[in-house]
Amino acid sequence: MVALVSERSAAFTACFDRGLQQFRAGEYAEAHETWEVGWKTTTGGEKQLLQALIMWTTALHHVRRGNQVGADKLMAAALARLAAPEVPPAPYPLEPLREVLRASAAEVAAGRAHAPAWPT
């Protein structure tokens, strides 16, 4: 399971864990839908983290469908969301996730569909 840096709300826990399973299985559209449910019911760092993850999964979907402009915009937005000073306290260590997101953004910018690894 994921190492956390603060208490998680029940709404966040339910959707984050399920979405993470889907993400790891390459089911990005499903992960997006799962995380969106939590995004609608969470606040603060939890909400911002879920929003960044939703943007990321949508960018991965766009690059696979050939929508490069949409993919690039969403990757930039996801990175900006994780860089925002309001993110802490996040329920997940953010720097490893930021590193993976930056690497994924480079793949997306090159127009490459890929299966990013979740940080450990």
C-alpha positions in Angstrom: 0.0 0.0 0.0 1.0 3.6 -0.4 3.0 5.4 2.3 1.2 8.5 3.4 2.3 11.7 5.0 -0.9 12.7 6.7 -4.3 11.4 7.7 -6.6 10.5 4.8 -10.3 11.2 4.7 -12.5 8.2 4.1 -13.6 9.6 0.7 -10.0 10.0 -0.4 -9.0 6.6 0.8 -11.8 4.8 -1.1 -11.2 6.4 -4.4 -7.4 6.8 -4.3 -6.7 3.2 -3.6 -9.1 1.9 -6.2 -7.9 4.4 -8.8 -4.3 3.4 -8.0 -5.1 -0.2 -8.8 -6.7 0.8 -12.1 -3.8 3.1 -13.0 -1.3 0.3 -12.3 -3.3 -2.0 -14.6 -3.1 0.6 -17.4 -6.8 1.4 -17.0 -6.4 5.2 -17.2 -10.0 6.0 -18.2 -11.3 4.0 -15.3 -8.8 5.5 -12.8 -9.9 8.9 -14.0 -13.5 8.1 -13.3 -12.7 6.7 -9.9 -10.5 9.7 -8.9 -13.1 12.1 -10.1 -15.7 10.7 -7.6 -13.2 11.4 -4.8 -12.3 14.8 -6.2 -16.0 15.9 -5.9 -16.1 15.0 -2.2 -12.6 16.0 -0.9 -10.9 19.3 0.0 -7.4 20.8 0.3 -4.4 18.7 -0.5 -6.5 15.6 -1.2 -8.6 17.5 -3.8 -5.5 19.0 -5.5 -3.7 15.7 -5.7 -6.8 14.0 -7.2 -7.2 16.8 -9.7 -3.6 16.4 -10.8 -4.1 12.7 -11.2 -7.3 13.2 -13.2 -5.4 15.6 -15.5 -2.6 13.1 -15.9 -4.8 10.2 -16.8 -6.7 12.4 -19.3 -3.4 13.5 -20.9 -2.5 9.8 -21.3 -5.8 9.1 -23.0 -5.4 12.1 -25.3 -1.9 11.1 -26.4 -3.2 7.6 -27.3 -6.0 9.1 -29.4 -3.6 11.5 -31.2 -4.8 14.7 -29.4 -1.3 16.1 -28.8 -2.4 19.6 -28.0 -4.9 18.4 -25.4 -2.3 16.0 -23.9 0.4 18.7 -23.6 -2.0 21.2 -22.0 -3.3 18.7 -19.4 0.3 17.5 -18.5 1.3 21.1 -17.9 -1.8 21.7 -15.8 -1.2 18.5 -13.8 2.4 19.5 -13.1 1.3 23.0 -12.1 -1.4 21.6 -9.8 1.2 19.5 -7.9 3.6 22.4 -7.7 1.0 24.7 -6.2 1.8 25.8 -2.6 -1.7 24.9 -1.5 -1.0 21.1 -2.1 0.4 20.4 1.4 -0.7 18.7 3.5 -1.0 16.0 0.9 -1.9 12.5 1.8 0.8 11.1 -0.4 4.6 12.0 -0.7 4.6 14.3 -3.6 8.2 14.6 -4.8 8.4 11.0 -6.2 5.1 11.6 -7.9 6.3 14.9 -9.3 9.4 13.1 -10.7 7.3 10.4 -12.4 4.9 13.1 -13.8 7.8 15.1 -15.2 9.1 12.0 -17.0 5.6 11.2 -18.2 5.3 14.7 -19.5 8.4 14.3 -21.6 7.0 11.2 -23.1 3.7 12.9 -23.8 5.5 15.9 -25.3 7.2 13.5 -27.7 3.8 12.1 -28.7 4.6 8.7 -27.2 1.9 6.7 -25.6 3.5 5.0 -22.6 2.6 3.2 -19.4 4.2 5.3 -16.6 5.2 3.5 -13.5 3.7 4.6 -10.2 6.4 5.8 -7.8 7.3 3.4 -5.0 
